[in-house]
Structures are given as C-alpha cells and as structure tokens.
C-alpha cells in the first residue's frame, strides 16, 4: 500500500518537471519564448507615400513645347529668282486676259529688276507706240528683255527709263536694276505699270513671242511669297517644243490701218539724213544671235 503511493507521487512529480521544461525551451536558440509586450497604437499614423496622378488626367496636361522651328521651302531648281519689282507695293493679275502675260501695277519710277541672273538681249530706248495704229510690235513702249541663266526670256515693258549700262550682251545679276516703271507704250492712258512676260529667245522680227507665251503669275506668287527656286524653265521648254521656236502670230497681230493721204508736190527738195545715229534709226537695239533654249 505504502509502496503504491510512493510510485504515484514520483510519476506526478516527473510530469510537472517535464511540462516546465517544455514551456521555457521554445523558438530558436538564444531567443526567449516569451512574446515581448507591444505598445498600443494611438492617434492617426502619418502618410509618407506619393499618390500617382491617374493616366487620364496626365494626358490633359501636355508638356510645354519649345520655340517653333522654321523649315525653309523645298529647293525646286538650281536657280534663284527675285520678284521683278523691288521696293514698292504691287498688285498684279492672276488670270489670262488677252495674252499669257501680266500687268504688275506699281508707282511711277519703281525699280524693275532682273528676276534671275542672265544676259541682256533686247533694249528698246524709244517709245514708238501710236494709238492711231496700235501696232503690236510697239505696245510695250520702252522695254528690256534678258535671257536668264535658266534659258528663259523675261520682258519688262512700259518703262519710264532704262538703267545706265543696260545694253545687249551686258551681264546682269538677279535683282539688278534694269529700268524704272512707267507709262510708255499703250499704258499711256492708264496708271504706271510693268508689262511682264515670259517666253523664249527669238529674233526681233518675231515680236509676238516676246510679248508672252508662258503664264507668269504662279511663278510671281512663289517668288514673292518666299519660294524663290520655282523655275519656269521646264514649262517654257515644253511649250517651245510643242509650238516651235517661231510660231505664227495669233493675237493682236495687225495694226490699225490709217487712211492713205497723197502728199502735195513740193518744189523744195527734202533734206536727206546724213547720220545713222538719228533717233528714228535707233528704235530697238538687239543682239541678233539666237541661243537655243535647250542648250542652257
């Protein structure tokens, strides 16, 4: 009986010791099994993170751009052109009226300049136009033509005067003064203007070609607005190939006929001219040579 009580007591004591050992030896080595006390959280915690802007809002606020970059007009040919009236406000027609030419309205005395570098071809120093006959060959009054480096002929007519040194064969630069806007020829009863025409080189007998074959206003628009390399060469070559170098006159070809008056006989003989330098003999100074347009 006594030995049985002793056995129970030994068993209970062992169980208690085993339970205590298991309670203290938990976790990793060197780490206490008892959880540390945590201080209670009080107040509102501070937010330190940055909240991103939604993508649909960011799209509504584009970034600031830099200064615009000016892009020059495309280079359309190797030639550089200048509007033929310099230093004055001008207006001009942009439609076909009678001939494929244009009238550039400008104040009296404005500068007529070479639209491109080239060689002076014809110079008419005398105003021979008469309203009674209205001859086609004299309608432009005083005029200058040049053969440009592009092979195209340019005419400026109705001039008040021709610039010094402008004579057939003279080399000119684009923008160089050729004459002054005036009212000669059949512009006598209108305001001052420049008769401007584009064609190809012919002899002086084919004056109707000189008066204009290619519509000029698209080129004038480009030269005035900044695209100074738009060239009439290709269009001029094409039309010259189609019509030939000396096509027949079709517009304003005939002069008005004056009644023929028989002169009364005179007993006094009329004096004869002794000089070839009289004004009546020097109507048009020309360079008689003809340079093919396609060869330039």
C-alpha positions as CSV (number, residue, x, y, z in Angstrom):
1,X,0.0,0.0,0.0
2,X,2.7,2.4,1.0
3,X,4.8,1.5,-2.0
4,X,1.9,2.3,-4.3
5,X,1.5,5.8,-3.0
6,X,5.2,6.5,-3.4
7,X,5.1,5.4,-7.1
8,X,2.2,7.8,-7.9
9,X,4.0,10.7,-6.2
10,X,7.1,10.0,-8.3
11,X,5.1,9.9,-11.5
12,X,3.2,13.2,-10.8
13,X,6.5,15.0,-9.9
14,X,8.1,13.9,-13.2
15,X,5.2,15.1,-15.2
16,X,5.3,18.6,-13.6
17,X,9.1,18.9,-14.2
18,X,8.7,17.8,-17.9
19,X,5.9,20.4,-18.5
20,X,8.0,23.3,-17.1
21,X,11.0,22.4,-19.3
22,X,8.9,22.4,-22.5
23,X,7.3,25.8,-21.7
24,X,10.7,27.6,-21.4
25,X,12.5,25.9,-24.3
26,X,10.6,27.3,-27.4
27,X,11.8,29.2,-30.6
28,X,15.3,29.5,-31.9
29,X,18.4,29.2,-29.9
30,X,19.0,32.3,-27.9
31,X,15.5,33.7,-28.4
32,X,13.2,33.8,-25.5
33,X,9.9,32.1,-25.8
34,X,8.0,34.9,-24.1
35,X,6.5,37.4,-26.6
36,X,7.6,41.0,-26.0
37,X,4.9,43.4,-25.0
38,X,3.7,45.8,-27.8
39,X,2.8,49.4,-27.0
40,X,-0.8,50.2,-28.1
41,X,-1.1,52.4,-31.3
42,X,-2.6,55.8,-30.5
43,X,-3.5,58.7,-32.9
44,X,-3.5,58.7,-36.8
45,X,-0.4,57.4,-38.5
46,X,1.4,59.9,-40.9
47,X,1.3,59.0,-44.7
48,X,4.6,59.4,-46.4
49,X,3.9,57.7,-49.8
50,X,3.3,59.8,-53.1
51,X,0.0,59.2,-54.8
52,X,0.5,58.9,-58.6
53,X,-1.6,61.1,-61.0
54,X,-4.1,59.0,-62.9
55,X,-3.1,58.5,-66.6
56,X,-6.3,60.0,-68.0
57,X,-5.6,63.3,-66.0
58,X,-2.0,63.4,-67.1
59,X,-3.0,63.3,-70.7
60,X,-5.0,66.5,-70.4
61,X,-1.9,68.5,-69.3
62,X,0.6,68.3,-72.2
63,X,4.2,69.4,-71.5
64,X,5.3,72.9,-72.6
65,X,6.8,72.9,-76.1
66,X,9.8,74.8,-77.3
67,X,10.0,77.6,-79.9
68,X,8.8,76.6,-83.4
69,X,11.4,75.5,-85.9
70,X,11.3,77.4,-89.2
71,X,11.6,75.0,-92.1
72,X,12.8,76.6,-95.4
73,X,10.8,75.9,-98.6
74,X,12.0,73.0,-100.6
75,X,14.6,73.7,-103.3
76,X,12.9,73.1,-106.6
77,X,15.7,74.1,-109.0
78,X,19.3,75.3,-109.0
79,X,18.2,78.8,-109.9
80,X,17.3,81.6,-107.5
81,X,14.6,84.2,-108.6
82,X,13.6,87.7,-107.5
83,X,10.3,89.4,-107.8
84,X,10.7,91.8,-110.8
85,X,9.6,95.0,-108.9
86,X,11.7,95.9,-105.9
87,X,11.0,98.2,-103.0
88,X,7.3,99.1,-103.9
89,X,3.9,97.7,-103.1
90,X,2.5,95.9,-106.1
91,X,-0.6,94.1,-107.3
92,X,-0.9,92.0,-110.5
93,X,-3.4,90.0,-112.5
94,X,-3.6,86.2,-112.0
95,X,-5.7,85.3,-115.0
96,X,-5.5,85.1,-118.7
97,X,-7.0,88.1,-120.4
98,X,-5.6,88.5,-124.0
99,X,-2.1,87.2,-123.8
100,X,-0.3,84.9,-121.3
101,X,1.4,87.9,-119.6
102,X,0.6,90.0,-116.6
103,X,0.4,93.7,-115.6
104,X,2.2,94.5,-112.4
105,X,0.7,97.7,-111.0
106,X,3.3,99.8,-109.2
107,X,4.0,103.5,-108.6
108,X,5.8,105.5,-111.2
109,X,9.6,105.1,-111.0
110,X,9.7,101.9,-109.1
111,X,12.6,99.6,-109.8
112,X,12.3,96.9,-112.4
113,X,15.0,94.4,-111.6
114,X,16.3,91.2,-113.3
115,X,14.2,88.3,-112.0
116,X,17.3,86.0,-112.3
117,X,20.9,86.3,-113.4
118,X,21.5,86.4,-117.1
119,X,22.4,88.4,-120.2
120,X,20.6,91.4,-121.6
121,X,19.0,90.5,-125.0
122,X,16.9,93.4,-126.3
123,X,16.7,97.1,-125.3
124,X,14.1,99.5,-126.7
125,X,15.0,103.0,-125.9
126,X,12.3,104.8,-127.9
127,X,8.5,104.9,-127.3
128,X,7.1,104.5,-130.8
129,X,3.6,103.4,-129.9
130,X,0.8,105.4,-131.5
131,X,-2.9,105.0,-130.6
132,X,-3.9,105.6,-134.2
133,X,-2.2,102.5,-135.4
134,X,-1.7,100.5,-132.2
135,X,1.0,98.4,-133.7
136,X,1.6,95.2,-131.8
137,X,5.4,95.5,-132.0
138,X,5.3,98.8,-130.2
139,X,2.7,98.3,-127.5
140,X,5.3,97.8,-124.7
141,X,7.0,101.2,-125.3
142,X,10.4,101.2,-123.7
143,X,11.4,97.7,-122.7
144,X,14.2,95.4,-121.7
145,X,14.5,91.7,-122.2
146,X,17.1,89.3,-120.7
147,X,17.9,85.7,-121.3
148,X,18.2,84.2,-117.9
149,X,20.7,81.6,-116.8
150,X,17.8,79.2,-116.9
151,X,17.5,79.8,-120.7
152,X,14.1,81.7,-120.3
153,X,13.5,85.1,-121.8
154,X,11.9,87.8,-119.5
155,X,10.4,91.0,-120.7
156,X,9.7,94.2,-118.7
157,X,7.8,96.8,-120.7
158,X,6.1,100.2,-120.3
159,X,9.3,101.5,-118.7
160,X,9.8,105.2,-117.9
161,X,13.6,104.7,-118.4
162,X,16.3,102.2,-118.9
163,X,19.1,101.9,-116.4
164,X,22.6,103.0,-117.3
165,X,24.8,100.3,-118.7
166,X,21.9,98.1,-119.7
167,X,22.6,97.1,-123.3
168,X,22.6,93.9,-125.3
169,X,25.2,91.4,-124.2
170,X,25.6,93.0,-120.7
171,X,25.8,90.5,-117.9
172,X,23.3,91.2,-115.0
173,X,22.7,89.6,-111.6
174,X,19.4,88.6,-110.2
175,X,17.8,91.7,-108.5
176,X,20.0,94.2,-110.6
177,X,18.2,97.4,-111.7
178,X,17.1,97.2,-115.4
179,X,14.8,100.2,-115.6
180,X,12.0,102.2,-114.0
181,X,8.3,101.5,-114.0
182,X,6.4,104.0,-116.3
183,X,3.5,104.5,-118.7
184,X,5.1,104.2,-122.2
185,X,3.5,102.2,-125.0
186,X,-0.2,101.6,-124.8
187,X,0.0,102.2,-121.0
188,X,0.0,105.9,-121.9
189,X,-3.7,106.3,-120.8
190,X,-3.5,104.0,-117.8
191,X,-1.7,104.1,-114.5
192,X,2.0,103.2,-114.3
193,X,2.7,99.5,-114.5
194,X,5.2,96.9,-115.6
195,X,4.3,94.7,-118.5
196,X,5.9,91.4,-117.5
197,X,6.1,88.4,-119.9
198,X,7.9,85.0,-120.0
199,X,8.9,83.4,-123.3
200,X,12.0,82.0,-125.1
201,X,14.6,83.7,-127.3
202,X,13.8,84.5,-130.9
203,X,14.9,87.2,-133.4
204,X,13.4,90.7,-133.1
205,X,11.1,90.0,-136.1
206,X,9.1,87.6,-134.0
207,X,7.9,90.2,-131.6
208,X,4.7,88.4,-130.7
209,X,6.7,85.6,-129.0
210,X,8.5,88.2,-126.9
211,X,5.1,89.6,-125.7
212,X,4.4,86.5,-123.7
213,X,4.0,82.7,-124.1
214,X,4.0,81.3,-120.6
215,X,1.6,82.3,-117.8
216,X,3.7,84.0,-115.2
217,X,1.6,84.5,-112.1
218,X,2.3,81.2,-110.4
219,X,6.0,82.0,-110.6
220,X,5.4,85.5,-109.4
221,X,3.4,84.2,-106.4
222,X,6.2,81.8,-105.4
223,X,9.0,84.4,-105.8
224,X,7.0,87.0,-103.8
225,X,6.0,84.5,-101.0
226,X,9.5,83.1,-100.4
227,X,9.8,80.0,-102.6
228,X,12.4,81.6,-104.8
229,X,13.5,78.4,-106.6
230,X,10.3,77.7,-108.5
231,X,11.5,77.9,-112.2
232,X,9.6,78.4,-115.4
233,X,12.3,76.6,-117.4
234,X,10.5,73.2,-117.6
235,X,7.2,74.7,-118.7
236,X,8.9,77.0,-121.2
237,X,10.9,74.1,-122.7
238,X,7.7,72.0,-123.1
239,X,5.7,74.8,-124.7
240,X,8.5,75.7,-127.1
241,X,8.9,72.1,-128.1
242,X,5.1,71.9,-128.8
243,X,4.8,75.2,-130.8
244,X,8.2,75.5,-132.3
245,X,10.7,78.4,-131.8
246,X,8.8,80.8,-134.1
247,X,5.1,80.0,-134.0
248,X,2.7,82.1,-136.1
249,X,1.2,85.3,-134.5
250,X,-2.4,84.7,-133.4
251,X,-3.3,87.6,-131.1
252,X,-3.2,91.3,-131.8
253,X,-1.1,90.8,-134.9
254,X,-2.4,93.5,-137.2
255,X,-2.1,97.2,-136.8
256,X,-4.9,99.6,-137.4
257,X,-5.0,101.0,-140.9
258,X,-4.6,104.7,-141.4
259,X,-6.2,106.4,-144.4
260,X,-3.6,107.0,-147.1
261,X,-3.1,110.7,-147.9
262,X,-1.4,111.7,-151.0
263,X,1.3,114.3,-150.3
264,X,1.1,117.5,-152.2
265,X,4.0,118.1,-154.6
266,X,6.7,120.4,-153.2
267,X,9.1,122.5,-155.2
268,X,11.6,122.4,-152.3
269,X,13.7,119.2,-152.1
270,X,13.5,117.4,-148.7
271,X,16.8,117.2,-146.9
272,X,18.4,113.8,-146.7
273,X,19.6,112.1,-143.5
274,X,23.3,112.2,-143.2
275,X,23.7,110.3,-139.9
276,X,22.8,106.8,-139.0
277,X,22.5,107.8,-135.3
278,X,19.3,109.7,-135.6
279,X,16.5,108.7,-133.2
280,X,14.4,107.4,-136.0
281,X,17.0,104.8,-136.8
282,X,17.7,103.6,-133.3
283,X,14.4,102.1,-132.3
284,X,15.4,98.7,-131.0
285,X,18.9,97.7,-130.1
286,X,19.1,93.9,-130.3
287,X,21.5,91.1,-130.0
288,X,20.8,89.3,-133.3
289,X,22.2,85.9,-132.2
290,X,19.8,83.2,-131.2
291,X,20.7,80.7,-128.4
292,X,18.7,77.5,-128.3
293,X,16.8,77.3,-125.0
294,X,17.5,73.7,-124.5
295,X,21.3,74.2,-124.7
296,X,21.4,76.1,-121.4
